[in-house]
Amino acid sequence: MAFLELDRLTKRFGMITAVDTLSFSVDRGSFVSLLGPSGCGKTTTLQMIAGFEDVTSGRIMLNGRNLSAVPARERGLGIVFQTYALFLHMTVAENVAFGLEMRKIDKPERARRVKAALELVHLSHLADRYPRAMSGGQRQRVALARALVIEPELLLLDEPLSNLDAKLREEMQLELRRIQREAGVTTLLVTHDQSEAMALSDRVVVMEKGRLQQEADPFEVYDRPKTSFVSGFLGKSNSLRAEMGRDGRLRCAERVLTGPAAGLMPGAVEIALRPERIEVVDAASGIVSGCVTEKVFLGNQWLLRVATPLGDMIVLRRNAGRNEAGIGDTVGLTWNPEHLRILPAEGAA
């Protein structure tokens, strides 16, 4: 039995359905991300699990217990918000101890737990410091320690890294994963950051417009998207309109392309192809040729935009210490046919 299970969870605000019959499960000790754009219902889902929003219909089961009738304060969940919500007039140790005081934990046990929590987040040396004198990353770790010190069954993280700059965010992703593994706590993260979800998670739950689009491990979601939305939302992707013939052949801009079996009915489809799966070759050697219209240096990669008869295509090339084709050059593009993803056309049932 799953440790956390959402069963057809639905939330309506008047005529607006924010979360629509959402079902997925989380194994004990795992790290799962709810990923999607702003307004897709992921934060509302987290708030229903936490008890801050009522459930319109459906169930939330945690370790065999139905949370529907359990008040938020009695659910025993650890929560870290985007703003951290630390008490500025309290020291780090006092902030971490606050939840234990509210639970009437005796002083010796409080001291033991606070010490252990600060050691876990590597902040023991800052126990007497006030939050205003700390960096964003340090404040985030204080918030984590405060959430973990109550020994929650489930840790809920609501965009906890979004206020950090890019470099610090990458560092804190590693720290967050280390802390979660060492604590062994089941964790559900809400994020709109695709790279964050893929870097941290055992499984990713992709949402759009309140509905589940795909649930799988990060590699599966990225490499084998089930919908055009998932393909486009998780990283860069070339999306080409095509037609699946009754003979099973794939036609794109009057050309026949080879791809893996898709099991789709004849008619309009979309082809998705990741830019890093495309190779640049001589114009005469490619599956298709085209003119380079844009070239961007990204440090470890080159990004090329190539105008082809199939449509504009983006290509990512590893920086191998040499210059790439320039704007105006004609190049050939080739790829392994198995790397094509043939998806239902957007808007198709």
WOGITA-V289500 format. One record per backbone hydrogen bond with DSSP energy under -1.0 kcal/mol. CO is the residue of the C=O (numbers start at 1). NH is the residue of the N-H. Records with the same first field share a line. If there is no record, write none. Layout:
CO = NH / NH
This chain:
3 = 63
4 = 26
5 = 61
6 = 24
7 = 59
9 = 22
10 = 56 / 57
11 = 18 / 19
13 = 16
16 = 13
19 = 11
22 = 9
24 = 6
26 = 3 / 4
27 = 30
30 = 187
31 = 202 / 203
32 = 189
33 = 205
34 = 191
35 = 207
37 = 40
40 = 210
41 = 45
42 = 46
43 = 47
44 = 48
45 = 49
46 = 50
47 = 51 / 52 / 53
57 = 10
59 = 7
60 = 67
61 = 5
62 = 65
65 = 62
67 = 70
71 = 74
72 = 75
76 = 153
78 = 156
80 = 158
81 = 84
83 = 85
87 = 90
91 = 95
92 = 96
93 = 97
97 = 101
98 = 102
100 = 105
101 = 104
106 = 110
107 = 111
108 = 112
109 = 113
110 = 114
111 = 115
112 = 116
113 = 117
114 = 118
115 = 119
116 = 120
117 = 121
118 = 123
119 = 122
123 = 126
124 = 127
126 = 129
127 = 93
129 = 92
130 = 133
131 = 134
135 = 139
136 = 140
137 = 141
138 = 142
139 = 143
140 = 144
141 = 145
142 = 146
143 = 147
144 = 148
145 = 149
148 = 151
154 = 78
155 = 188
156 = 80
157 = 190
159 = 162
161 = 164
165 = 169
166 = 170
167 = 171
168 = 172
169 = 173
170 = 174
171 = 175
172 = 176
173 = 177
174 = 178
175 = 179
176 = 180
177 = 181
178 = 182
179 = 183
180 = 184
186 = 155
187 = 32
188 = 157
189 = 34
190 = 159
191 = 36
193 = 197
194 = 198
195 = 199
196 = 200
197 = 201
203 = 33
204 = 216
205 = 35
206 = 213 / 214
208 = 211
210 = 20
211 = 208
214 = 206
216 = 204
217 = 221
218 = 222
219 = 223
220 = 224
227 = 231
228 = 232
229 = 233
230 = 234
233 = 235
238 = 273
240 = 271
242 = 269
243 = 251
244 = 267
245 = 248
249 = 245
250 = 257
251 = 243
252 = 255
255 = 252
267 = 244
269 = 242
270 = 343
271 = 240
272 = 341
273 = 238
274 = 277
275 = 278 / 316
279 = 334
281 = 332
282 = 285
288 = 333
290 = 331
291 = 307
292 = 328
294 = 305
296 = 303
298 = 300
300 = 319
301 = 298
302 = 317
303 = 296
304 = 315
305 = 293 / 294
306 = 313
307 = 291
308 = 311
313 = 306
315 = 304
317 = 302
318 = 320
326 = 329
329 = 292
331 = 290
332 = 281
333 = 287 / 288
334 = 279
336 = 339
337 = 340
341 = 272
343 = 270
345 = 348
